[in-house]
């Protein structure tokens, strides 16, 4: 509500163009947003050499696909496996990899999420409706001004033979934060 009020005031004083604001938001939601991260994940799922580079040097491998810039300069990619599920938080503020994930969701920046994910990550997963099983270790990674994290989710079963574009459609923003899982193939 405060953002809308501020935007209205800036428009009223003729300091910003509402069309420019809408264009910027649209760009982050559709061109820059989580679609970039989904392309990174799909490439890693379908290209073992790329996956190896991604896990060794996330920043460099992500830049290979043309995604870099402010808030994405130093990226670490952590892989979900049958034994480990990774989640990302920024306990101090809301450090978030904009070039690969777009705009951060409101809940990511909220104090309750930032506090609870560290103290009770399984509880947070349950709140998101994400079931990973009791035997799986949960690791929480704390982003900061120096480092941003991207979760490489497990590739869903039944996706053999799918193209990178088809695989990218299964990747969700939440699966790259660790609060969700990729979609199952239709």
ABEGO torsion letter per residue (X at the ends): XAAAAAAAAAAAAGABBAAAAAAAAAAAAAAABAAAAAAAAAAAAABAAAAAAAAABAAAAAAAAGBBEBGAABBBBBBBBAABBBBBBBAABABBBAAAAEBBBAAAABAAAAAAAAABAAAAAAAAGBBAEAABBBBBBBBBAABBBBBBBBBBBGABGBBAAAAAAABBAAAAAGABBBBBBX
